[in-house]
C-alpha cells in the first residue's frame, strides 16, 4: 500500500508518506526496498519514484543523518550494465527537473 500511495500519488500524498517514513525512522534503504526501485531504478516509468526517493534521502539526511555516499552506494547496488548508466540517469534528471 505504501508503494501504491507513493507511486500514483500527488505531491501532497508523497509528502505524507515522507513524513510517515521519517517519523517511523525508516532508512532510505528500507524505503528503496518498499518502492521496489532495486530492479527498476533505470526505468523511465519509475523516474518519479526515484526522484521522490532522492528527496526522502535528503530529508532523512537532514533529520537523522545519512551521507550522500550512502545514497549513491544504494543506487550502485541496483542492477545495471555500466556505471555510466547512472551518469546518464542523473543528467536526464537534471534536464527534466
Number of C-alpha atoms within 10 A of each C-alpha: 7 12 16 10 13 23 19 12 13 10 11 10 14 20 16 13 18 22 15 12 18 18 9 9 13 14 18 23 15 12 18 22 13 15 20 15 19 18 12 17 22 19 11 11 11 16 18 14 22 23 13 19 22 17 14 23 25 18 17 21 16 11 11 11 12 16 13 13 9 13 17 12 11 14 19 16 10 14 12 16 8 9 9 10 13 17 11 12 15 12 11 12 14 9 7 7 6
